Amino acid sequence: MRKILLTFPLIFIFSCSAYAAPVVEDNAELHRIVGGLYALVSAVELNANSKPDINSLVRFFERVPPGWQDEVEIKNDKDKKIIWVGISAGTDSEARSYLRLKSKELGIFDKPGGDAWLGGKFAWIKAADTSKKKIKPVNFSAAQGDNTIFFNAPGTDTWWAAWPAFTSRAKRDILEARGVDDAVELHAPAASERNKNSSAMTSIYDEVKPSSVRVPDEMHMSRKKSSFDMSVEVGDVIFNPIPNVRR
């Protein structure tokens, strides 16, 4: 009886050590990269097109930050029939160091079909296989926390916040297709200064409005020489580029 009683604590201790609690890294730049890659993978799946481009994926996001199209890429490997998505790896040393250590585990490469990422300008991940104009996305899980979609790669215990944020419709579709039944409590990391500045920025077209253009009230043409040096004489006519000047 004593042996049986001693067995229960051992089983409990073993089960606790075997369970890996979910992890959310506190580096926002890492979430921009890894979460951004899986956000692109999800958008490729929602788009359901074997030949996606960046412009076709914009509609799944609530609002893309300025310059987003320059930070992401899509490559279609026609020979191997694979869709790859890439994102700028940035310059944050802590985030880049983490990627070097975890790139093989996360399936992140230095180029489409290349080696595990060790320091390139862009980080790449396989998004889907293609066949007869249909796509088969890679395997991953999704959950929601802080009104944000989080992604988890198979065989890992780390969850990554999506970047940029998805629309409400896209969130629902992602959770229906990839949501886990036993979703854990997830909280997005605090935004880095870089992302704070990016989120605060708006398109130049939102801030700068074109000034109105109208015909001047009066244009003057004269045969007399103007006292202004800017006047130009063409034949018998003198053109004054400054309108409404009394002569």
N, C-alpha and C positions, 0 to 999 in steps of 0.2 A: 504493500500500500504506500509505503514511504517513497519507493522508487517511482510510482505513478505520479505522486504529488510533485516530486522534483522534476518530472518530465514536462509538466505544463509550463512552468516558468521558462524552461529552455526553449520550448516551442514558440512561446510568445516573443522571447528575445530574438530568436532566429527570424521569425516573420517580420519583426520590426526592422531588423538590419537588412533583410532582403528587399523591403519596400523602399523604393527611391522616391523621395518627395519631389514634386514638380519644381523646377527652377525657372526663375525669370531674372535674367541678367539685368543689372542696374545701369548698364552703359547704353544710353539712348542711341548712340552711333551704331552699335552692334545691331540693334533692332531695325535701324534704317537699312542696314545691309542685308541681314539674314531675313528679317521680317519683310523687307522690300522684295527680296527674291521670291519668297513664297507668295507674296501678294501678286506678283507677276504670274506665277504658276497658276494661281487661282483665277486670275483674269483670263489667262489663256484657256482654262477649262470652261469658264463661263461663256467665252466668246465662241467656243466650239468650231473653230475654223483651222484647217490644216496649214493655212498661210497667214498667220496673224501679223499685224504690224502695231507699232506703238499707238498710232492714232486710233486704231480700232479698239484699244483697251481703255482709253481715257474715260469712256462713258460709265465704267464700273466703279469709278472713284468719285467720292464726294466733291473733292477739289484737289487738283494736282498742284503742287507748289511751283513757283517760277523756276524754269530751267530743268524741270523733271525730265522732259524729253531728251535732254543732253546727258542725263545721268543713268539712263536705262537703255538697253538694247535687246533686240530679238534676232536670233539667227536660225534659219531653216537649213538643216543639213539634209539636202535632197538625196544624197547617196545612202546615208544611214537612216533616213526618214525620222529625224529627231528634231524637236523644237527646243532650242536653248534660250534661256533668258539671262541677262547680265545686268549688273548694277555697279556704279562707281564705288570702289573700295575706300574712297576718302583718304584722309591723311592722319586720322586719329591713331596714335601709336598704340594705345591700349587695345583698341578694337582690332587693329591689324595683327597685333601679337596673338590675340585670342583666335583669330581666323587661321593663323599659321598652325596653331596647335590643334584646332578642331576641324580644319577643312576636309580632311579625309573622312572623319566621322560624319560630317554634315553633307558630304557629297558636293562640295564646292570646289570649282576648278579655276585654273588660271586662264583658260580659253575653252571654247566648245570642244569636248572630246580630249582635252589636254590632261595635264597632271594636276594633282591637288594644289590648291592655291597657296602660294608662298610669298606673294608680294606684288602681284601685278596691279595695273591701274583699275581693271575691272574684275569682279568676281562673278563666276558663272555657275548655273545649276541646270540640270536637265529638267525640262518642263513636261514634255510629253513625247510619246511615239506617234507617228502618223501612218495611216494605211487607208488608201482609197478615199482620200479627202475626209477621213475621220481621225479623231485624236484619242489617245489613251494616256491621260495624265499620270504622272508619277504618284506614288502612294504617300499620303500625309494626313494628319488629323487637324481639326480646328475646334476652337472653343471660344466663348465670349467672356470678357471681363472688362469692367470699366467702360462698357459700351464700345469695346474695341475687339476686333477679331484677332485671336492668337493662333499661331501655327506650331505644330510639333512634327519633327521628322521621325520616321520609324526607327526604333532602337535607341532613342535618346530621351532624356527626361527634361529637356529645356524647351520652354515655350517662347515664341517670338511674336511681338506685336506687329500687326500689319502696318505698312507704310507705302503710300498715303492711306488715309481712311477710306473705307468702302462706303457706297451708298447703302441706304437701308435695305433696298431690294437685293443688292449683291450680298450683304451680310446674311440675309435670310436664305438665299440660295446656297451660299457656302456652307452654312450650318446644316442645311438639309442634306447636302451631299457628303460633307466631311465631318460633321459634328460628332463628338464622342458622347456616349450615354452617361458616363461618370465624370462629367466635366468638373475640373477642380477650380478653386477660387484663384483668379488671376488678376494681377494689377499691373498696369502699364508703368514703365519707369518714368522718372521726371525727365522732361525734355532737356537736351543739351543746349548750350548757348547757340550752337549752329542751327539746330532745328527750331529754337525759339525765334531766331531771326528769320528763318525761312518761312515759318508759319505766319509771321507778322507781315511779311512782304506780300504785295499784291502785284498783279500784272501791270505793266506800264499803261496798258489800255484802260485799266480801272482808275488810274490816278490822273493821267494826262488827257485832257479833252482838247480836241482841235479847236483852234480859235476860228471865229466866223470870218469869212472872206466876202467882201462886198466891193462893188465898183465905187471908186471915189465919187464924191458929190459933184466934183467939177474938175475937168482936165483943161489945161491952158496950152494953146499953141500960138506962137507969135513970130513975126518976122524980126522983132527987135531983140537985140542981144541982151540976155539976162545978166544981172550982176552976180548970179550964183555960178560958181565954178563948175557945178555938176551939169549945167545945160550942155546939150550936144547939138551941133549944127549939121543938118543933113540937107544939102542942096540949098534951097531958099527958105527952108523951114527950120526953126530952132525948137527942139524938144526939151522941155523941162521935166525931169523925172519926179520933182516934188510938186504934187498937186495943190490947188487952193492957195497959191502964193499971189498976193496982190502985186501988180506991176505998176 
